[in-house]
Amino acid sequence: MGYVTFKLIFDVKAQPIQRAGNRTGQTMTEMFPNTFTPDPLVNVIARKLRAIRAKGAIRSIDIASMLEIRPETVSRWNHGKAFPRRRAQKQLLELEYVIDQLAEYMQPLEIRLWIFSRQKKLAKKTPGLMIHLGRTDKVLDLIDQLRAGGRIYPAQVPGTGASIPHG
């Protein structure tokens, strides 16, 4: 059995293995803790998703809808069990960048509302749709216009007038 059998049952996604006689439901990581190292890129995607949630109040279901994929797929990305395809990966990175730009001036819930609201200067499309269509440049141009025109203000603590530090 040796090495060849191990190679046949090795599950890169660290799913429970049933076909090899393992009835305990252990993952490969649990069965072989010193031999399995998860793909670091998968962990990066999970961190990116957490950042999108924290900074932009964008939920996994929103991401799934924006990318036209199943929510279960985003869940697998969150748990490091799958990796997005190239197009979805690019859209995620673009979304995170837009959120980072807005986070300097808006609170997470404001960012969420802005991303899913129609914008006149985007031909009445939402920034989320524009990112999906690969037109992030138009969204960034709009953010620059809003900044230049003074239409985006630093987030303030309600009732105090003090700016909320972003970092």
Order of alpha helices (4+ residues) and beta strands (2+ residues): alpha-alpha-alpha-alpha-alpha-alpha-alpha-alpha-alpha
